[in-house]
Amino acid sequence: MEIQKKIVKKTRVIKVSSEESWDCYVTKAFKQGCPVVVHFSASWCTPSRAMSPFFEELALQYKYVLFLSVDVDEAKEVASKLEIKAMPTFVLMKNGAPNYKLVGANPVELSRRIKGFIYC
């Protein structure tokens, strides 16, 4: 009989499932002066699923940035509040407010935008 090992994957990306949890995370980041990067996705969206591992890598690279993931079907109020119309959409936030929105699965552009956003 073979013993199956359960692999536990470390992640720095926090899943947001409600407007209340969104408000809590964004408010806390704002009070701490922490930039926020958000991945708006949907489970049925292939490009969103394809970008998830890359988003995880970015979160490990930028440890002083809060990385959030929002499924637009689970947290419709949040997606509506930020006027998310397509998936994937990435929103970069500072001081509790959106500063930049990138629509589409473009890892090179996302990486470039985050780097520029964080160091400006």
Biotite code that builds the C-alpha atoms (Angstrom):
import biotite.structure as struc

atoms = struc.array([
    struc.Atom([0.000, 0.000, 0.000], chain_id="A", res_id=1, res_name="MET", atom_name="CA", element="C"),
    struc.Atom([1.436, 3.313, -1.084], chain_id="A", res_id=2, res_name="GLU", atom_name="CA", element="C"),
    struc.Atom([1.324, 6.292, 1.234], chain_id="A", res_id=3, res_name="ILE", atom_name="CA", element="C"),
    struc.Atom([0.251, 9.481, -0.471], chain_id="A", res_id=4, res_name="GLN", atom_name="CA", element="C"),
    struc.Atom([1.953, 12.631, 0.661], chain_id="A", res_id=5, res_name="LYS", atom_name="CA", element="C"),
    struc.Atom([-0.069, 15.738, 0.905], chain_id="A", res_id=6, res_name="LYS", atom_name="CA", element="C"),
    struc.Atom([1.797, 18.696, -0.532], chain_id="A", res_id=7, res_name="ILE", atom_name="CA", element="C"),
    struc.Atom([1.075, 21.937, 1.237], chain_id="A", res_id=8, res_name="VAL", atom_name="CA", element="C"),
    struc.Atom([1.688, 24.909, -1.005], chain_id="A", res_id=9, res_name="LYS", atom_name="CA", element="C"),
    struc.Atom([2.766, 28.147, 0.617], chain_id="A", res_id=10, res_name="LYS", atom_name="CA", element="C"),
    struc.Atom([1.039, 31.220, -0.677], chain_id="A", res_id=11, res_name="THR", atom_name="CA", element="C"),
    struc.Atom([1.129, 34.915, 0.042], chain_id="A", res_id=12, res_name="ARG", atom_name="CA", element="C"),
    struc.Atom([-1.986, 35.615, -2.019], chain_id="A", res_id=13, res_name="VAL", atom_name="CA", element="C"),
    struc.Atom([-5.043, 36.167, 0.148], chain_id="A", res_id=14, res_name="ILE", atom_name="CA", element="C"),
    struc.Atom([-8.399, 35.133, -1.248], chain_id="A", res_id=15, res_name="LYS", atom_name="CA", element="C"),
    struc.Atom([-11.136, 37.705, -0.722], chain_id="A", res_id=16, res_name="VAL", atom_name="CA", element="C"),
    struc.Atom([-14.616, 36.212, -0.632], chain_id="A", res_id=17, res_name="SER", atom_name="CA", element="C"),
    struc.Atom([-16.782, 39.106, 0.567], chain_id="A", res_id=18, res_name="SER", atom_name="CA", element="C"),
    struc.Atom([-17.058, 42.874, 0.623], chain_id="A", res_id=19, res_name="GLU", atom_name="CA", element="C"),
    struc.Atom([-16.437, 42.823, 4.380], chain_id="A", res_id=20, res_name="GLU", atom_name="CA", element="C"),
    struc.Atom([-13.129, 40.976, 4.041], chain_id="A", res_id=21, res_name="SER", atom_name="CA", element="C"),
    struc.Atom([-12.164, 43.288, 1.152], chain_id="A", res_id=22, res_name="TRP", atom_name="CA", element="C"),
    struc.Atom([-12.789, 46.362, 3.295], chain_id="A", res_id=23, res_name="ASP", atom_name="CA", element="C"),
    struc.Atom([-10.816, 44.851, 6.173], chain_id="A", res_id=24, res_name="CYS", atom_name="CA", element="C"),
    struc.Atom([-7.725, 44.010, 4.093], chain_id="A", res_id=25, res_name="TYR", atom_name="CA", element="C"),
    struc.Atom([-7.689, 47.268, 2.130], chain_id="A", res_id=26, res_name="VAL", atom_name="CA", element="C"),
    struc.Atom([-8.198, 49.389, 5.261], chain_id="A", res_id=27, res_name="THR", atom_name="CA", element="C"),
    struc.Atom([-5.428, 47.577, 7.117], chain_id="A", res_id=28, res_name="LYS", atom_name="CA", element="C"),
    struc.Atom([-3.044, 47.969, 4.160], chain_id="A", res_id=29, res_name="ALA", atom_name="CA", element="C"),
    struc.Atom([-3.898, 51.669, 3.899], chain_id="A", res_id=30, res_name="PHE", atom_name="CA", element="C"),
    struc.Atom([-3.195, 52.231, 7.607], chain_id="A", res_id=31, res_name="LYS", atom_name="CA", element="C"),
    struc.Atom([0.156, 50.454, 7.279], chain_id="A", res_id=32, res_name="GLN", atom_name="CA", element="C"),
    struc.Atom([1.115, 52.271, 4.076], chain_id="A", res_id=33, res_name="GLY", atom_name="CA", element="C"),
    struc.Atom([1.248, 48.968, 2.219], chain_id="A", res_id=34, res_name="CYS", atom_name="CA", element="C"),
    struc.Atom([0.658, 48.821, -1.563], chain_id="A", res_id=35, res_name="PRO", atom_name="CA", element="C"),
    struc.Atom([-1.977, 46.332, -2.742], chain_id="A", res_id=36, res_name="VAL", atom_name="CA", element="C"),
    struc.Atom([-2.117, 44.301, -5.953], chain_id="A", res_id=37, res_name="VAL", atom_name="CA", element="C"),
    struc.Atom([-5.399, 42.575, -6.765], chain_id="A", res_id=38, res_name="VAL", atom_name="CA", element="C"),
    struc.Atom([-6.113, 39.787, -9.246], chain_id="A", res_id=39, res_name="HIS", atom_name="CA", element="C"),
    struc.Atom([-9.766, 39.783, -10.289], chain_id="A", res_id=40, res_name="PHE", atom_name="CA", element="C"),
    struc.Atom([-10.563, 36.426, -11.802], chain_id="A", res_id=41, res_name="SER", atom_name="CA", element="C"),
    struc.Atom([-13.235, 33.791, -12.357], chain_id="A", res_id=42, res_name="ALA", atom_name="CA", element="C"),
    struc.Atom([-12.973, 30.029, -12.032], chain_id="A", res_id=43, res_name="SER", atom_name="CA", element="C"),
    struc.Atom([-14.358, 29.554, -15.558], chain_id="A", res_id=44, res_name="TRP", atom_name="CA", element="C"),
    struc.Atom([-11.840, 31.972, -17.127], chain_id="A", res_id=45, res_name="CYS", atom_name="CA", element="C"),
    struc.Atom([-8.866, 30.120, -18.625], chain_id="A", res_id=46, res_name="THR", atom_name="CA", element="C"),
    struc.Atom([-6.587, 33.211, -18.847], chain_id="A", res_id=47, res_name="PRO", atom_name="CA", element="C"),
    struc.Atom([-7.322, 33.979, -15.167], chain_id="A", res_id=48, res_name="SER", atom_name="CA", element="C"),
    struc.Atom([-6.378, 30.448, -14.152], chain_id="A", res_id=49, res_name="ARG", atom_name="CA", element="C"),
    struc.Atom([-3.231, 30.644, -16.292], chain_id="A", res_id=50, res_name="ALA", atom_name="CA", element="C"),
    struc.Atom([-2.127, 33.866, -14.543], chain_id="A", res_id=51, res_name="MET", atom_name="CA", element="C"),
    struc.Atom([-2.614, 32.527, -11.001], chain_id="A", res_id=52, res_name="SER", atom_name="CA", element="C"),
    struc.Atom([0.783, 30.761, -10.676], chain_id="A", res_id=53, res_name="PRO", atom_name="CA", element="C"),
    struc.Atom([2.569, 33.848, -12.016], chain_id="A", res_id=54, res_name="PHE", atom_name="CA", element="C"),
    struc.Atom([0.651, 36.042, -9.564], chain_id="A", res_id=55, res_name="PHE", atom_name="CA", element="C"),
    struc.Atom([1.770, 33.693, -6.767], chain_id="A", res_id=56, res_name="GLU", atom_name="CA", element="C"),
    struc.Atom([5.398, 34.115, -7.875], chain_id="A", res_id=57, res_name="GLU", atom_name="CA", element="C"),
    struc.Atom([5.058, 37.906, -7.801], chain_id="A", res_id=58, res_name="LEU", atom_name="CA", element="C"),
    struc.Atom([3.636, 37.705, -4.289], chain_id="A", res_id=59, res_name="ALA", atom_name="CA", element="C"),
    struc.Atom([6.689, 35.761, -3.147], chain_id="A", res_id=60, res_name="LEU", atom_name="CA", element="C"),
    struc.Atom([8.978, 38.287, -4.823], chain_id="A", res_id=61, res_name="GLN", atom_name="CA", element="C"),
    struc.Atom([7.393, 41.412, -3.271], chain_id="A", res_id=62, res_name="TYR", atom_name="CA", element="C"),
    struc.Atom([6.980, 40.495, 0.379], chain_id="A", res_id=63, res_name="LYS", atom_name="CA", element="C"),
    struc.Atom([6.054, 44.010, 1.536], chain_id="A", res_id=64, res_name="TYR", atom_name="CA", element="C"),
    struc.Atom([3.076, 44.215, -0.852], chain_id="A", res_id=65, res_name="VAL", atom_name="CA", element="C"),
    struc.Atom([-0.368, 42.800, -0.093], chain_id="A", res_id=66, res_name="LEU", atom_name="CA", element="C"),
    struc.Atom([-1.543, 40.472, -2.882], chain_id="A", res_id=67, res_name="PHE", atom_name="CA", element="C"),
    struc.Atom([-5.277, 39.771, -3.017], chain_id="A", res_id=68, res_name="LEU", atom_name="CA", element="C"),
    struc.Atom([-7.293, 37.478, -5.252], chain_id="A", res_id=69, res_name="SER", atom_name="CA", element="C"),
    struc.Atom([-10.973, 38.158, -5.899], chain_id="A", res_id=70, res_name="VAL", atom_name="CA", element="C"),
    struc.Atom([-13.263, 35.734, -7.726], chain_id="A", res_id=71, res_name="ASP", atom_name="CA", element="C"),
    struc.Atom([-15.817, 38.020, -9.368], chain_id="A", res_id=72, res_name="VAL", atom_name="CA", element="C"),
    struc.Atom([-18.560, 35.413, -8.978], chain_id="A", res_id=73, res_name="ASP", atom_name="CA", element="C"),
    struc.Atom([-17.958, 35.059, -5.224], chain_id="A", res_id=74, res_name="GLU", atom_name="CA", element="C"),
    struc.Atom([-17.454, 38.751, -4.408], chain_id="A", res_id=75, res_name="ALA", atom_name="CA", element="C"),
    struc.Atom([-19.698, 40.488, -6.924], chain_id="A", res_id=76, res_name="LYS", atom_name="CA", element="C"),
    struc.Atom([-19.991, 43.637, -4.792], chain_id="A", res_id=77, res_name="GLU", atom_name="CA", element="C"),
    struc.Atom([-16.229, 44.155, -4.839], chain_id="A", res_id=78, res_name="VAL", atom_name="CA", element="C"),
    struc.Atom([-15.985, 43.614, -8.595], chain_id="A", res_id=79, res_name="ALA", atom_name="CA", element="C"),
    struc.Atom([-18.875, 46.002, -9.133], chain_id="A", res_id=80, res_name="SER", atom_name="CA", element="C"),
    struc.Atom([-17.387, 48.646, -6.820], chain_id="A", res_id=81, res_name="LYS", atom_name="CA", element="C"),
    struc.Atom([-14.119, 48.615, -8.803], chain_id="A", res_id=82, res_name="LEU", atom_name="CA", element="C"),
    struc.Atom([-15.941, 48.416, -12.157], chain_id="A", res_id=83, res_name="GLU", atom_name="CA", element="C"),
    struc.Atom([-14.350, 45.145, -13.225], chain_id="A", res_id=84, res_name="ILE", atom_name="CA", element="C"),
    struc.Atom([-15.697, 44.225, -16.662], chain_id="A", res_id=85, res_name="LYS", atom_name="CA", element="C"),
    struc.Atom([-13.254, 41.558, -17.917], chain_id="A", res_id=86, res_name="ALA", atom_name="CA", element="C"),
    struc.Atom([-11.048, 38.819, -16.515], chain_id="A", res_id=87, res_name="MET", atom_name="CA", element="C"),
    struc.Atom([-8.345, 38.750, -15.625], chain_id="A", res_id=88, res_name="PRO", atom_name="CA", element="C"),
    struc.Atom([-8.032, 42.311, -14.378], chain_id="A", res_id=89, res_name="THR", atom_name="CA", element="C"),
    struc.Atom([-5.220, 43.436, -12.109], chain_id="A", res_id=90, res_name="PHE", atom_name="CA", element="C"),
    struc.Atom([-5.639, 46.514, -9.936], chain_id="A", res_id=91, res_name="VAL", atom_name="CA", element="C"),
    struc.Atom([-2.727, 48.281, -8.246], chain_id="A", res_id=92, res_name="LEU", atom_name="CA", element="C"),
    struc.Atom([-3.713, 50.281, -5.165], chain_id="A", res_id=93, res_name="MET", atom_name="CA", element="C"),
    struc.Atom([-2.003, 52.759, -2.862], chain_id="A", res_id=94, res_name="LYS", atom_name="CA", element="C"),
    struc.Atom([-3.508, 54.696, 0.026], chain_id="A", res_id=95, res_name="ASN", atom_name="CA", element="C"),
    struc.Atom([-6.680, 52.632, -0.176], chain_id="A", res_id=96, res_name="GLY", atom_name="CA", element="C"),
    struc.Atom([-7.513, 53.695, -3.738], chain_id="A", res_id=97, res_name="ALA", atom_name="CA", element="C"),
    struc.Atom([-6.974, 52.145, -7.176], chain_id="A", res_id=98, res_name="PRO", atom_name="CA", element="C"),
    struc.Atom([-4.098, 53.751, -9.106], chain_id="A", res_id=99, res_name="ASN", atom_name="CA", element="C"),
    struc.Atom([-3.807, 51.512, -12.150], chain_id="A", res_id=100, res_name="TYR", atom_name="CA", element="C"),
    struc.Atom([-5.833, 48.789, -13.888], chain_id="A", res_id=101, res_name="LYS", atom_name="CA", element="C"),
    struc.Atom([-4.397, 46.185, -16.281], chain_id="A", res_id=102, res_name="LEU", atom_name="CA", element="C"),
    struc.Atom([-6.885, 44.085, -18.225], chain_id="A", res_id=103, res_name="VAL", atom_name="CA", element="C"),
    struc.Atom([-5.774, 40.790, -19.742], chain_id="A", res_id=104, res_name="GLY", atom_name="CA", element="C"),
    struc.Atom([-3.277, 38.007, -19.190], chain_id="A", res_id=105, res_name="ALA", atom_name="CA", element="C"),
    struc.Atom([0.046, 39.716, -19.849], chain_id="A", res_id=106, res_name="ASN", atom_name="CA", element="C"),
    struc.Atom([2.669, 38.549, -17.322], chain_id="A", res_id=107, res_name="PRO", atom_name="CA", element="C"),
    struc.Atom([5.475, 40.733, -18.706], chain_id="A", res_id=108, res_name="VAL", atom_name="CA", element="C"),
    struc.Atom([3.393, 43.902, -18.542], chain_id="A", res_id=109, res_name="GLU", atom_name="CA", element="C"),
    struc.Atom([2.017, 43.019, -15.091], chain_id="A", res_id=110, res_name="LEU", atom_name="CA", element="C"),
    struc.Atom([5.516, 42.484, -13.729], chain_id="A", res_id=111, res_name="SER", atom_name="CA", element="C"),
    struc.Atom([6.738, 45.755, -15.266], chain_id="A", res_id=112, res_name="ARG", atom_name="CA", element="C"),
    struc.Atom([3.773, 47.716, -13.916], chain_id="A", res_id=113, res_name="ARG", atom_name="CA", element="C"),
    struc.Atom([4.123, 46.330, -10.391], chain_id="A", res_id=114, res_name="ILE", atom_name="CA", element="C"),
    struc.Atom([7.843, 47.071, -10.316], chain_id="A", res_id=115, res_name="LYS", atom_name="CA", element="C"),
    struc.Atom([7.259, 50.648, -11.512], chain_id="A", res_id=116, res_name="GLY", atom_name="CA", element="C"),
    struc.Atom([4.300, 51.124, -9.200], chain_id="A", res_id=117, res_name="PHE", atom_name="CA", element="C"),
    struc.Atom([6.084, 49.960, -6.085], chain_id="A", res_id=118, res_name="ILE", atom_name="CA", element="C"),
    struc.Atom([9.287, 51.884, -6.620], chain_id="A", res_id=119, res_name="TYR", atom_name="CA", element="C"),
    struc.Atom([7.735, 55.215, -7.578], chain_id="A", res_id=120, res_name="CYS", atom_name="CA", element="C"),
])
